[in-house]
Amino acid sequence: MSKVILKNITKRFGKKTILNDISLEIKDKEFVVLVGASGCGKSTLLRTIAGLETPSSGEIYIGSKCVNNVLPKDRDIAMVFQSYALYPHLSVFENMAFPLSIKKMAKCEIKRRVNNAADILGLEDYLEYKPRELSGGQRQRVALGRAIVREPKVFLMDEPLSNLDAKLRVAMRSEIKKLHKKLNTTFIYVTHDQTEAMTMGDKIVVLDSGKIQQADNAINIYNHPKNTFVAGFMGSYPMNLLPATIEDGLLNFGSIYINLAKTQIAYPKNVKEVIVGVRVEDIVDKSNPDYLFNLIKFMARPEFEETLGAYKVVYFKMGNTDCIAKVPLAMDTTGVMEFSIDPMKLKFFDAKTKEALN
């Protein structure tokens, strides 16, 4: 069993708390992504699991064994870092074999493991190459191969794709997912890239200020964020978050009013000040067939736009709040535009606690 259990993990550096009472269960063979902005504690959490950092309090279990006092080399884990950390004077074979050589493993077993990893990663023809002769993606494969040969219970990956260009990152995402299926073991992967997290993880753990904000699958995190941080952080474009009030069933946000009491829409009835969340794709322009049927209609003048090939993203104000919407590429965005929203797509958050209300 290669499950990982964290119980009330806290990590302090001096007076600064980096990890604050984190508890998490990672199932056997699960692909879990730790995601958050820089400084949220995700890499520190990964290093704590690896044994490179010692928790100030709490317990770490790998399998059924508490590993707090177990050295990193004895935890049966393998770690892939942001930098490739390859030895420039060694060949690909020697780089991949290095962790086995220092254990004085038999040469025939080293060769078997390296050749097996090279076959999995498509490196069979590059075993005699030096790192300087390889592309960035190939070097990253070698770093992965060096981890694979150890045949660990758990793979830990700390932003392994951040040094690659955008096109190669997309390709390597799928390669790592295929690798997870082939190896059939537990992966814990750190990234600051929301798209990477959404496309790769069986479970996504969203961190902020050393705390877990939400741990769930990609669909639930995207459609049912637990608070405004998750809503605004996850997604290729953040959820629009609009200050609003609800009084006697009348919703007022951005100078737009709708009487929710006269609809079948569930809304918070005991909170006056709320934050209304709406995803970028749920704000539609007049060319969309759903425009006529949506109850919330408004007009806005785009301030600027981004062209993204198949569509455009327009930026405008709703009241005093910045908003984003997607529109067709051919849409004229030079003047006032008409938009609508299906109120069923609205998310409500408490304005004080920032927690979800629906």
VENGIBEL-V451238 format. One record per pair of residues at least 6 apart in sequence whose ideal C-beta (glycine too) atoms are under 6 Angstrom apart, sorted by the first residue. I is the first residue (numbers start at 1). J is the second residue. Records with the same first field share a line. If there is no record, write none. Layout:
BEGIN
I: J / J
END
This chain:
BEGIN
1: 28 / 63
2: 28 / 153 / 154 / 185 / 186
3: 27 / 28
4: 26 / 62
5: 25 / 61
6: 22 / 23 / 24 / 60
7: 23 / 58 / 59
8: 21 / 23 / 58
9: 19 / 22 / 55 / 58
10: 19 / 21 / 56 / 57 / 58
11: 18 / 19 / 44 / 55 / 56
12: 56
17: 210
18: 41 / 44 / 210
19: 41 / 45 / 210
20: 210 / 211
22: 212
26: 32
29: 184 / 186
30: 186 / 202
31: 180 / 187 / 201 / 202
32: 188 / 203
33: 189 / 197 / 200 / 201 / 204
34: 42 / 190 / 205
35: 191 / 197 / 206
36: 42 / 207 / 208
40: 207 / 208
41: 207 / 210
42: 190 / 207
43: 158 / 190
46: 156 / 158 / 190
47: 53
48: 55
50: 72 / 77 / 79 / 156
51: 72 / 75
59: 66
60: 67 / 68
62: 75
67: 75
76: 152 / 153
77: 152 / 154 / 156
78: 147 / 150 / 152 / 155
79: 156
80: 143 / 144 / 147 / 157 / 160
81: 158
82: 158 / 159 / 162
84: 139 / 143
86: 95 / 131 / 142
87: 95
88: 131
91: 128
92: 126 / 127 / 129 / 142
93: 114 / 127
95: 142
96: 114 / 145 / 146 / 149
97: 110 / 114
99: 150
100: 110 / 149
113: 149
114: 149
117: 145 / 148 / 149
118: 124 / 127
120: 182
121: 141 / 145
123: 141
131: 139
136: 164
137: 168
154: 186
155: 187
156: 188
157: 189
158: 190
159: 190 / 191
161: 169 / 172
173: 200
177: 200
180: 187
191: 197
194: 234
195: 236
197: 204
198: 218
204: 218 / 221
205: 212 / 215
206: 213 / 214 / 230
208: 229
213: 229 / 230
214: 221 / 226 / 230
221: 234
225: 231
226: 356
227: 354 / 355
228: 241 / 275 / 349 / 354
231: 239 / 277
232: 238 / 239 / 241
237: 280 / 324
239: 277 / 279
240: 278 / 323
241: 275 / 277
242: 253 / 254 / 276 / 321
244: 253 / 274 / 276
245: 252 / 272 / 273
246: 274
249: 259 / 260 / 261
250: 259
251: 258 / 260
253: 276
254: 318 / 319
255: 319
256: 298
258: 296
260: 267
265: 343
266: 358
268: 348 / 357
271: 350
273: 351
274: 348 / 351
275: 349 / 351
276: 346
277: 347
278: 341 / 346
280: 324 / 326
281: 326
282: 345
283: 325 / 339 / 341
284: 290 / 291 / 340
285: 327 / 337 / 339
286: 338
287: 328
291: 340
294: 340 / 341 / 342
295: 343
296: 341 / 343
297: 340
298: 339
299: 336 / 338
300: 316
301: 336
302: 314 / 316 / 333
303: 315 / 316
304: 315
305: 312 / 314 / 333
306: 313
311: 326 / 329
312: 327 / 329
313: 324 / 326
314: 325 / 327 / 333
315: 324
316: 323
348: 357 / 358
349: 356
350: 357
END
